[in-house]
Amino acid sequence: MQKVKKLPQRQCVGCRTMKEKRELIRVVKSPEGEISLDFGGKKPGRGAYVCPSAECLKRARKSRALERTFETAIPESVYDALEKEMERGE
């Protein structure tokens, strides 16, 4: 009997749906407190996941989901940079 490998699931902070980890983009807060996108999923720090759509990032921004996850205020400039980075990453 062949063993089926379970794929890790994560929840998008924007739309709140569970998806495979590799389908989502990781937003990471580094130990230094810097917020950035992690397309490879390997950067050190606390992570939150968002669908690769600007709509989910907007929803996460509106609901302040990333602020709650990282327990810190996130400046508008960081969200703008995340949107630009996301557009480049697609």
Backbone as JSON Lines, residues from 0, in Angstrom:
{"i":0,"aa":"M","n":[0.84,-1.19,0.0],"ca":[0.0,0.0,0.0],"c":[0.88,1.25,0.0]}
{"i":1,"aa":"Q","n":[0.58,2.17,-0.9],"ca":[1.37,3.38,-1.02],"c":[0.88,4.45,-0.03]}
{"i":2,"aa":"K","n":[1.82,5.1,0.6],"ca":[1.49,6.13,1.58],"c":[1.23,7.46,0.86]}
{"i":3,"aa":"V","n":[0.1,8.08,1.15],"ca":[-0.24,9.37,0.54],"c":[0.34,10.48,1.41]}
{"i":4,"aa":"K","n":[1.14,11.34,0.78],"ca":[1.76,12.43,1.52],"c":[0.75,13.56,1.73]}
{"i":5,"aa":"K","n":[0.58,13.95,3.01],"ca":[-0.33,15.04,3.31],"c":[0.35,16.37,3.03]}
{"i":6,"aa":"L","n":[-0.33,17.22,2.3],"ca":[0.22,18.54,1.99],"c":[-0.2,19.52,3.08]}
{"i":7,"aa":"P","n":[0.75,20.34,3.56],"ca":[0.41,21.28,4.62],"c":[-0.61,22.32,4.15]}
{"i":8,"aa":"Q","n":[-1.58,22.61,5.01],"ca":[-2.63,23.57,4.7],"c":[-2.43,24.82,5.57]}
{"i":9,"aa":"R","n":[-2.7,25.98,4.99],"ca":[-2.63,27.23,5.73],"c":[-3.87,28.06,5.38]}
{"i":10,"aa":"Q","n":[-4.21,29.0,6.27],"ca":[-5.39,29.83,6.05],"c":[-4.97,31.22,5.57]}
{"i":11,"aa":"C","n":[-5.6,31.68,4.51],"ca":[-5.36,33.03,4.0],"c":[-5.93,34.03,5.0]}
{"i":12,"aa":"V","n":[-5.15,35.05,5.37],"ca":[-5.64,36.05,6.33],"c":[-6.66,37.0,5.69]}
{"i":13,"aa":"G","n":[-6.73,37.0,4.35],"ca":[-7.68,37.87,3.65],"c":[-9.05,37.23,3.52]}
{"i":14,"aa":"C","n":[-9.13,36.08,2.83],"ca":[-10.42,35.44,2.56],"c":[-10.75,34.34,3.57]}
{"i":15,"aa":"R","n":[-9.81,34.0,4.45],"ca":[-10.01,33.01,5.52],"c":[-10.27,31.59,5.02]}
{"i":16,"aa":"T","n":[-9.86,31.26,3.78],"ca":[-10.04,29.91,3.27],"c":[-8.75,29.11,3.44]}
{"i":17,"aa":"M","n":[-8.91,27.81,3.67],"ca":[-7.76,26.92,3.81],"c":[-7.3,26.49,2.42]}
{"i":18,"aa":"K","n":[-6.01,26.62,2.16],"ca":[-5.44,26.21,0.89],"c":[-4.11,25.54,1.15]}
{"i":19,"aa":"E","n":[-3.58,24.88,0.11],"ca":[-2.26,24.28,0.24],"c":[-1.24,25.39,0.44]}
{"i":20,"aa":"K","n":[-0.28,25.12,1.31],"ca":[0.74,26.1,1.67],"c":[1.44,26.68,0.43]}
{"i":21,"aa":"R","n":[1.74,25.82,-0.55],"ca":[2.49,26.29,-1.72],"c":[1.67,27.19,-2.65]}
{"i":22,"aa":"E","n":[0.33,27.21,-2.49],"ca":[-0.52,28.09,-3.31],"c":[-0.57,29.51,-2.76]}
{"i":23,"aa":"L","n":[-0.11,29.69,-1.52],"ca":[-0.21,30.98,-0.85],"c":[1.14,31.68,-0.78]}
{"i":24,"aa":"I","n":[1.1,32.99,-0.56],"ca":[2.32,33.77,-0.38],"c":[2.46,34.04,1.11]}
{"i":25,"aa":"R","n":[3.67,33.82,1.62],"ca":[3.92,34.03,3.04],"c":[4.36,35.47,3.26]}
{"i":26,"aa":"V","n":[3.7,36.12,4.21],"ca":[4.12,37.45,4.66],"c":[4.87,37.18,5.96]}
{"i":27,"aa":"V","n":[6.08,37.68,6.07],"ca":[6.9,37.34,7.24],"c":[7.36,38.58,7.98]}
{"i":28,"aa":"K","n":[7.34,38.47,9.3],"ca":[7.91,39.52,10.16],"c":[9.22,38.95,10.69]}
{"i":29,"aa":"S","n":[10.32,39.55,10.27],"ca":[11.64,39.05,10.67],"c":[11.89,39.31,12.15]}
{"i":30,"aa":"P","n":[12.88,38.65,12.72],"ca":[13.21,38.9,14.13],"c":[13.55,40.38,14.39]}
{"i":31,"aa":"E","n":[13.98,41.11,13.35],"ca":[14.28,42.54,13.49],"c":[13.02,43.4,13.39]}
{"i":32,"aa":"G","n":[11.89,42.78,13.04],"ca":[10.63,43.51,12.94],"c":[10.27,43.98,11.55]}
{"i":33,"aa":"E","n":[11.06,43.58,10.55],"ca":[10.81,43.98,9.16],"c":[9.76,43.06,8.53]}
{"i":34,"aa":"I","n":[8.78,43.66,7.83],"ca":[7.72,42.89,7.18],"c":[8.03,42.8,5.68]}
{"i":35,"aa":"S","n":[7.97,41.57,5.14],"ca":[8.22,41.39,3.7],"c":[7.49,40.15,3.21]}
{"i":36,"aa":"L","n":[7.46,39.99,1.87],"ca":[6.86,38.79,1.27],"c":[7.93,37.73,1.12]}
{"i":37,"aa":"D","n":[7.55,36.49,1.33],"ca":[8.48,35.37,1.25],"c":[7.91,34.38,0.25]}
{"i":38,"aa":"F","n":[8.36,34.47,-1.0],"ca":[7.83,33.6,-2.06],"c":[8.34,32.17,-1.93]}
{"i":39,"aa":"G","n":[9.51,31.99,-1.31],"ca":[10.07,30.65,-1.16],"c":[9.64,29.95,0.12]}
{"i":40,"aa":"G","n":[9.14,30.71,1.09],"ca":[8.68,30.12,2.35],"c":[9.81,29.73,3.29]}
{"i":41,"aa":"K","n":[11.0,30.31,3.11],"ca":[12.15,29.9,3.91],"c":[12.71,31.0,4.82]}
{"i":42,"aa":"K","n":[12.22,32.23,4.68],"ca":[12.76,33.32,5.5],"c":[12.46,33.08,6.98]}
{"i":43,"aa":"P","n":[13.39,33.47,7.86],"ca":[13.14,33.29,9.29],"c":[12.14,34.32,9.82]}
{"i":44,"aa":"G","n":[11.37,33.95,10.81],"ca":[10.43,34.88,11.42],"c":[9.02,34.34,11.46]}
{"i":45,"aa":"R","n":[8.13,35.14,11.99],"ca":[6.71,34.78,12.12],"c":[6.03,34.98,10.78]}
{"i":46,"aa":"G","n":[5.25,34.0,10.36],"ca":[4.61,34.06,9.05],"c":[3.1,34.12,9.11]}
{"i":47,"aa":"A","n":[2.52,34.75,8.1],"ca":[1.08,34.75,7.87],"c":[0.94,34.51,6.37]}
{"i":48,"aa":"Y","n":[-0.16,33.92,5.97],"ca":[-0.31,33.56,4.56],"c":[-1.45,34.32,3.91]}
{"i":49,"aa":"V","n":[-1.24,34.67,2.63],"ca":[-2.26,35.39,1.86],"c":[-2.29,34.83,0.44]}
{"i":50,"aa":"C","n":[-3.49,34.77,-0.14],"ca":[-3.63,34.31,-1.52],"c":[-2.85,35.25,-2.45]}
{"i":51,"aa":"P","n":[-2.37,34.75,-3.58],"ca":[-1.61,35.61,-4.49],"c":[-2.5,36.54,-5.31]}
{"i":52,"aa":"S","n":[-3.45,37.19,-4.65],"ca":[-4.31,38.15,-5.35],"c":[-4.34,39.45,-4.57]}
{"i":53,"aa":"A","n":[-4.37,40.55,-5.3],"ca":[-4.41,41.87,-4.67],"c":[-5.68,42.02,-3.84]}
{"i":54,"aa":"E","n":[-6.75,41.32,-4.25],"ca":[-8.04,41.39,-3.55],"c":[-7.9,40.86,-2.11]}
{"i":55,"aa":"C","n":[-7.22,39.75,-1.94],"ca":[-7.04,39.18,-0.6],"c":[-6.15,40.07,0.26]}
{"i":56,"aa":"L","n":[-5.14,40.68,-0.35],"ca":[-4.27,41.6,0.4],"c":[-5.06,42.83,0.84]}
{"i":57,"aa":"K","n":[-5.95,43.33,-0.04],"ca":[-6.81,44.47,0.32],"c":[-7.73,44.1,1.48]}
{"i":58,"aa":"R","n":[-8.29,42.9,1.43],"ca":[-9.19,42.44,2.49],"c":[-8.45,42.3,3.82]}
{"i":59,"aa":"A","n":[-7.23,41.76,3.76],"ca":[-6.4,41.61,4.96],"c":[-6.05,42.99,5.53]}
{"i":60,"aa":"R","n":[-5.81,43.95,4.64],"ca":[-5.49,45.32,5.05],"c":[-6.68,45.97,5.74]}
{"i":61,"aa":"K","n":[-7.87,45.78,5.15],"ca":[-9.09,46.38,5.7],"c":[-9.45,45.8,7.08]}
{"i":62,"aa":"S","n":[-9.29,44.49,7.22],"ca":[-9.65,43.83,8.49],"c":[-8.52,43.88,9.52]}
{"i":63,"aa":"R","n":[-7.38,44.46,9.13],"ca":[-6.21,44.59,10.01],"c":[-5.72,43.22,10.49]}
{"i":64,"aa":"A","n":[-5.87,42.2,9.63],"ca":[-5.49,40.83,9.98],"c":[-3.99,40.69,10.24]}
{"i":65,"aa":"L","n":[-3.17,41.38,9.42],"ca":[-1.72,41.27,9.61],"c":[-1.28,41.96,10.9]}
{"i":66,"aa":"E","n":[-1.94,43.07,11.24],"ca":[-1.62,43.76,12.5],"c":[-1.88,42.83,13.69]}
{"i":67,"aa":"R","n":[-3.0,42.11,13.64],"ca":[-3.32,41.18,14.73],"c":[-2.35,40.0,14.77]}
{"i":68,"aa":"T","n":[-2.02,39.48,13.6],"ca":[-1.1,38.34,13.53],"c":[0.28,38.7,14.07]}
{"i":69,"aa":"F","n":[0.8,39.84,13.64],"ca":[2.16,40.23,14.02],"c":[2.21,41.08,15.29]}
{"i":70,"aa":"E","n":[1.04,41.42,15.83],"ca":[0.93,42.23,17.06],"c":[1.74,43.51,16.96]}
{"i":71,"aa":"T","n":[1.63,44.19,15.82],"ca":[2.33,45.45,15.61],"c":[1.58,46.28,14.58]}
{"i":72,"aa":"A","n":[1.76,47.59,14.61],"ca":[1.16,48.46,13.61],"c":[1.94,48.31,12.31]}
{"i":73,"aa":"I","n":[1.23,48.23,11.2],"ca":[1.88,48.09,9.91],"c":[1.61,49.36,9.1]}
{"i":74,"aa":"P","n":[2.67,50.11,8.77],"ca":[2.5,51.36,8.02],"c":[1.92,51.13,6.61]}
{"i":75,"aa":"E","n":[1.21,52.13,6.1],"ca":[0.62,52.03,4.75],"c":[1.69,51.75,3.71]}
{"i":76,"aa":"S","n":[2.88,52.31,3.89],"ca":[3.97,52.13,2.92],"c":[4.34,50.65,2.78]}
{"i":77,"aa":"V","n":[4.23,49.89,3.88],"ca":[4.53,48.46,3.83],"c":[3.49,47.73,2.97]}
{"i":78,"aa":"Y","n":[2.21,48.08,3.15],"ca":[1.16,47.46,2.33],"c":[1.37,47.79,0.85]}
{"i":79,"aa":"D","n":[1.72,49.06,0.57],"ca":[1.96,49.46,-0.82],"c":[3.12,48.65,-1.42]}
{"i":80,"aa":"A","n":[4.18,48.49,-0.63],"ca":[5.33,47.72,-1.08],"c":[4.96,46.26,-1.29]}
{"i":81,"aa":"L","n":[4.11,45.71,-0.4],"ca":[3.66,44.32,-0.54],"c":[2.86,44.15,-1.82]}
{"i":82,"aa":"E","n":[2.0,45.12,-2.13],"ca":[1.21,45.05,-3.37],"c":[2.12,45.06,-4.6]}
{"i":83,"aa":"K","n":[3.1,45.95,-4.59],"ca":[4.04,46.03,-5.73],"c":[4.83,44.74,-5.86]}
{"i":84,"aa":"E","n":[5.31,44.21,-4.72],"ca":[6.08,42.97,-4.7],"c":[5.23,41.81,-5.21]}
{"i":85,"aa":"M","n":[3.96,41.8,-4.85],"ca":[3.04,40.75,-5.26],"c":[2.83,40.8,-6.77]}
{"i":86,"aa":"E","n":[2.67,42.01,-7.31],"ca":[2.49,42.18,-8.76],"c":[3.71,41.66,-9.52]}
{"i":87,"aa":"R","n":[4.9,41.94,-8.98],"ca":[6.13,41.47,-9.62],"c":[6.27,39.97,-9.51]}
{"i":88,"aa":"G","n":[5.83,39.39,-8.39],"ca":[5.97,37.96,-8.14],"c":[5.06,37.08,-8.97]}
{"i":89,"aa":"E","n":[3.96,37.64,-9.47],"ca":[2.97,36.82,-10.21],"c":[3.42,36.43,-11.59]}
